[in-house]
Amino acid sequence: MVVDAFLRWARGAKSKDRARAANALGRAYLLSPMSVDERHAAEMAMVYLLDDPAPAVRAALSEALAWSKDAPRAVVLSLAGDKPEVAGHVLICSPLLSDHDLVEIAVRGSSATRMMIAARAQLSPSVCAAIAEIGDKDELLCLLENEGASLPSFSLTRIAERFGHNNEIRDVLLSRSDLTLQARHLLAMRLSAAFADMPLVQAVLPQDHLEEMAREALETTACAIAEEALPEQLPELVGFLQQTEQLTTSLMMRALCTGRTEFFAAAIVALTRCDERRVRSVIANGRSHAVSALYDLAGIPSDMTVVFVEATMLWRNAAASRRETIMAGVTRKLVSRFGKAGGQLNSRQELIDFVQRLQIDEQRAFARQYASSRLLTAA
């Protein structure tokens, strides 16, 4: 038979000639008419070539079989587990590799192997999740930039957890419209940590100042993310903030003072585990004693509850009047109402000091906007 002659010839042929012959054998198997016996013999010849000592020979066979669903699956699987220079064609192209095959190969393979899998035209959520869990930076960049990769939301969050400190991955993640709120806040945390770890920053700023800056930056980011989120996405963000112990009284006061009441209400729902409609109704329309009872149930410290109740009432008035921004309407009156308590330093006074900083930030932002408009008018 022709195949028998091929096997005898292959034993003494040079590797370059064997590579050309292996490619031709693979194409003949897929494209030429053969009897059942001939096809079986050709398949056995390809199995024989899997043990060829020259990677170029095995790579030539891989190239011939990579695109076809009619290739012998056993041969394709063997080639997929070979060296990256051999496996590349089938890993990137073969329709015969199942999700289970790809996950197994990714787990036991090298970085180059996973890179090839990440470059496939279509990738299922399960394969994406495997690469997201074990891949290195370059593999994950390839995966994130692959438009055919069906990345589940939890895998995007996992990538943010593992590589949120990397500028390239962080930039690619932030450009995605399907990035979860949790992942966005994780990236903000990583960026804040990277800033605080810079030697120049550490040399200039004291540690307590750095920690305060980082906390306020994360709170501002959380409020900004919440403002852009859909209502049904807010519980996810609140849950993450609870889990990471970032759902603080200062964050909740910032949300209330800046009019992020959807986020604030979602936080109260999570803390009280009360019916969402009931919580929203009390915040928007309830009498002060009902609001106070709700905040007590949420675990807000008793000496701060009165501040939160007053802020809620002021938010209602500011939202209704529209004479000034919500932040200005709430912060100015809160500071005026509670002021300094004879120099005492307690949790309530610390909260009022925080509100006053919000007021100052608002005034400075308004002053910059006013000066900019005047300069434009003068020009």
Rosetta blueprint (number, residue, H / E / L):
1 M L
2 V H
3 V H
4 D H
5 A H
6 F H
7 L H
8 R H
9 W H
10 A H
11 R H
12 G H
13 A L
14 K L
15 S H
16 K H
17 D H
18 R H
19 A H
20 R H
21 A H
22 A H
23 N H
24 A H
25 L H
26 G H
27 R H
28 A H
29 Y H
30 L H
31 L H
32 S L
33 P L
34 M L
35 S L
36 V H
37 D H
38 E H
39 R H
40 H H
41 A H
42 A H
43 E H
44 M H
45 A H
46 M H
47 V H
48 Y H
49 L H
50 L L
51 D L
52 D L
53 P L
54 A L
55 P H
56 A H
57 V H
58 R H
59 A H
60 A H
61 L H
62 S H
63 E H
64 A H
65 L H
66 A L
67 W L
68 S L
69 K L
70 D L
71 A L
72 P L
73 R H
74 A H
75 V H
76 V H
77 L H
78 S H
79 L H
80 A H
81 G L
82 D L
83 K L
84 P H
85 E H
86 V H
87 A H
88 G H
89 H H
90 V H
91 L H
92 I H
93 C H
94 S L
95 P L
96 L L
97 L L
98 S L
99 D H
100 H H
101 D H
102 L H
103 V H
104 E H
105 I H
106 A H
107 V H
108 R H
109 G L
110 S L
111 S H
112 A H
113 T H
114 R H
115 M H
116 M H
117 I H
118 A H
119 A L
120 R L
121 A L
122 Q L
123 L E
124 S L
125 P H
126 S H
127 V H
128 C H
129 A H
130 A H
131 I H
132 A H
133 E H
134 I H
135 G L
136 D L
137 K H
138 D H
139 E H
140 L H
141 L H
142 C H
143 L H
144 L H
145 E H
146 N L
147 E L
148 G L
149 A E
150 S L
151 L L
152 P L
153 S H
154 F H
155 S H
156 L H
157 T H
158 R H
159 I H
160 A H
161 E H
162 R H
163 F H
164 G L
165 H L
166 N L
167 N H
168 E H
169 I H
170 R H
171 D H
172 V H
173 L H
174 L H
175 S L
176 R L
177 S L
178 D L
179 L L
180 T L
181 L H
182 Q H
183 A H
184 R H
185 H H
186 L H
187 L H
188 A H
189 M H
190 R H
191 L H
192 S H
193 A H
194 A H
195 F H
196 A H
197 D L
198 M L
199 P H
200 L H
201 V H
202 Q H
203 A H
204 V H
205 L L
206 P L
207 Q H
208 D H
209 H H
210 L H
211 E H
212 E H
213 M H
214 A H
215 R H
216 E H
217 A H
218 L H
219 E H
220 T H
221 T H
222 A H
223 C H
224 A H
225 I H
226 A H
227 E H
228 E H
229 A L
230 L L
231 P H
232 E H
233 Q H
234 L H
235 P H
236 E H
237 L H
238 V H
239 G H
240 F H
241 L H
242 Q H
243 Q H
244 T L
245 E L
246 Q L
247 L L
248 T L
249 T H
250 S H
251 L H
252 M H
253 M H
254 R H
255 A H
256 L H
257 C H
258 T L
259 G L
260 R L
261 T H
262 E H
263 F H
264 F H
265 A H
266 A H
267 A H
268 I H
269 V H
270 A H
271 L H
272 T H
273 R L
274 C L
275 D L
276 E H
277 R H
278 R H
279 V H
280 R H
281 S H
282 V H
283 I H
284 A H
285 N H
286 G L
287 R L
288 S H
289 H H
290 A H
291 V H
292 S H
293 A H
294 L H
295 Y H
296 D H
297 L H
298 A L
299 G L
300 I L
301 P L
302 S H
303 D H
304 M H
305 T H
306 V H
307 V H
308 F H
309 V H
310 E H
311 A H
312 T H
313 M H
314 L H
315 W H
316 R H
317 N H
318 A H
319 A H
320 A H
321 S H
322 R L
323 R L
324 E L
325 T L
326 I H
327 M H
328 A H
329 G H
330 V H
331 T H
332 R H
333 K H
334 L H
335 V H
336 S H
337 R H
338 F H
339 G L
340 K L
341 A L
342 G L
343 G L
344 Q L
345 L L
346 N L
347 S H
348 R H
349 Q H
350 E H
351 L H
352 I H
353 D H
354 F H
355 V H
356 Q H
357 R H
358 L H
359 Q H
360 I H
361 D H
362 E H
363 Q H
364 R H
365 A H
366 F H
367 A H
368 R H
369 Q H
370 Y H
371 A H
372 S H
373 S H
374 R H
375 L H
376 L H
377 T H
378 A H
379 A L
